[in-house]
Amino acid sequence: MELKEKIKELNLAIDSAIVASKGEQESFRIQFLGSKGAVKNLYELLKSVPNESKKEFGQLINDIRSKAEAKLTEAESLFENSTETKRSEIDLSRPEEDTELGARHPLSLVRREIIEIFNRIGYTVSEGPEIEDDWHNFSALNFPPDHPARDMQDTFFITKGDGDPKKEMALRTHTSSVQVRVMENSKPPIRTISPGRVYRNEAISARAHCFFHQVEGLYIDKDVSFADLKQTLLYFAKEMFGEKANIRMRPSYFPFTEPSAEVDVSCTLCHGKGCNVCKYTGWLEILGCGMVDPNVLDACGIDSNVYSGFAFGMGIERIAQLKYRVTDLRLYSENDIRFLKQFKGAY
Ligand code: PHE
């Protein structure tokens, strides 16, 4: 092949060579600029070129060498700062960088604490489905069809019953539904709490969310009285918020309890003196409760002439809010690491 063509070919080869790593950079150097490389080879061939053409060809080969060198220098500067570490640079005796530990979620912490408090006085934990039928979420709990009380809990319906409420399915609006299942399947005495996630069709804001978590409690036996309910909740408040905590009850309404009450705890910050957390009332609302309506006992197969009981229900978010001074409900589900980090080490 003529030298001219060889030069042309090499020119093309240099242009199209891909140098994308340190390894490729080295093979490029060997292939084109090494002591047995292509450029060197051209200089060898130059020896047999007639004297009058030596200058012209010599110049062409010099140009090619410069081109290859430029490409190599460019590659060198590119990979100089690359993170590829040579084996000899790895120091196996260096201590490992700290692995950051996660934290328990505040709702898990509070859920666990509530369960432990009630475990100590003999309550067991019961769980049930989040997708619930009308009977367990409403009808068995003394919500008559079309009763406005169903609107108290804005429900996410999943399937319409087409006139047959038994076929209507919804996301449970409270874990009272689990307690219906417990009553249907066991005999008194019953002492159980039902922790779980519940859903309500509410606009998301600092004070409301479309899902939240509850712990609802149920106690059924002979001669259970309102005084038992009050003492149980006072015990809970003191365990949860400290010995100084006090409670008060205000009359309220729930279809499944009669009488019904809402319970306030003395403000955990100012202990009743009045501050901006309790809006200067000295009290914070924590839960709803009441004596189980005889209609509910009968609907679940428990003789209301023999047994009575009480029920209560609280939001875990609300208790955690008071315990950890969380001012915006949305923080619980946004997974902001700065929020979650604050619970490190808590158990
Ligand atoms: N189920 C009620 C709610 O979700 C709370 C409650 C439970 C009230 C038991 C009274 C008795 O709002």
Residues whose N, C-alpha, C, O or C-beta is under 5 A from the ligand:
A	BS01	LIG	T173 H174 S176 F254 T257 G288 C289 G290 A311 F312 G313
